[in-house]
């Protein structure tokens, strides 16, 4: 019977299939797409890794910016109390690591500006420098 229908299990699914011409249509449909999921995953995985690396790099740069801001404010307070630049530089190195320090005086304020290269990841490869500044009233008030 060419028009008879028969239920057949194909890869755990039930497919209805006709006997006769084109009787393997359902099994061909499943076997044609067997490797496409693996290929799509192989193409999408590098893009996901790049996006994840950029997000983690952005979090790292933001964290370093906060550390530099804290270190600049701390160095400005240290200099405003009358301590030497070497004491302020050692405090900066303890909090923020290696950073370039520049100081300036504006009226009653002592200002410190810090500049450092980005720590790791894509920001370091791009050559990004992070800057922060802090000022304190001279005399320790």
N, C-alpha and C positions, 0 to 999 in steps of 0.2 A: 504494500500500500504506500504509494508515494505521498499521499496527503495526511498520513497518520502522524500524530504528535506523540512525542515521548519525552518524559522528564529525565534529565541526566545531571549528575553532580559534576560540576566543573570547579576545581579549586575550592571546594567547600561550599559553593553556591549552587543553587538549582537553576538550570537554564532550560528553557523549552526549545526544542529543536525539531526541525522537519527532516524526514528522510528524503533522500534523493539528491538532486543537484544542490550544491552549496550546503551540504549537511554539516560541515565542520565550521560553519560561520561563527557560532558562539565560542568554540574553543580557540579559533583564530583570533577573535576579538580579545580574549584574555592573554594569549601568548604574545601578541604584537606589542603590548604595553608592559611586558614583564620587567624590562630594564630601565624604563623611563624614570621611575622614582629615584633610582640610584644615580642616574645621570643628572637629574635636576638637583639632587642634593649635592653632588660634586661641584656643580656650577655655582650654587648659592652659598656654600660653606665659606669660600674665601671672602665673599662680600660681607657676610655676617661677622667674620673675624676682624676685618678691617674696621667696620663700624664699631665693634666692641672695643678695639684698641684705641680708636679716637675718643670714645666716651671715657674710657679709663684714663687716658692722657689728659682730658679736660678736667677731670676730678683731681688729678695729681697737680695740675697747674693751679687750680683754685686753692688747693690746700697749701701749696707753696706760697701763694700770694698772701694768704692769711698769716702764715708764719713770718713772712717778711714784714708785714704791717706791724705785727706784735713786736718783732725785733727792732724795728725803726723807732717805735714809741718808747721802748725800753732803753735804747741807746740815747735817745734825746733826753730822757729823764736822768740817765746816768751822767751825761755831760752837763746838764743844768745844775746838778748837785755839786759840780766842781771836780768830778773824777776825770782822769786822763782819757785820751782817745784810745789807748791800748786796752784799758779796762772795758770801755764801751765795745770795742771790736771783739774782745773775747766773749762778751755776753751775746753779741750778734752771732758769732760763730757757734756758740752753744745752742742757740735757738733755731737759727736758719741755715747753718752751714756756711759755705764759702759765699761771700758777697762783697761787692765793691761798696765802700762807704765814702760819702762826701758830706761835709758839714757846712752850715752857713749860719750867720747871725743876722737876725732882722729885728732891730729894736731890742726889746726885752726877751725875745724868743730865740732859742737855739733849735735849729732844724737839722735833721739827719735824713739823708736820702740813701737808700740801699738799692742795689741793682745786682741781679744774679741771673745766670742762664737757667733755663728750664732743666729740671732734674733728669727725667727719663722719657722714653717713648717718642711719639711723633713730634711733640713740641721741641725736644732737643734736636731732632733731625732737621726741623724747620729753622732752628737758630733763634728761637723766641727768647727774649730777655724780659724778666719780670722786674718791675720797679715798685717801690713803696717809700713813703716818706712819713715822718712824724716830727712834731714840734713840741717843745716844753718851755715853760716860763723859766727864765734864768733865775738862779737863786733858790731853786727847789721849792717854790711856793705852789 
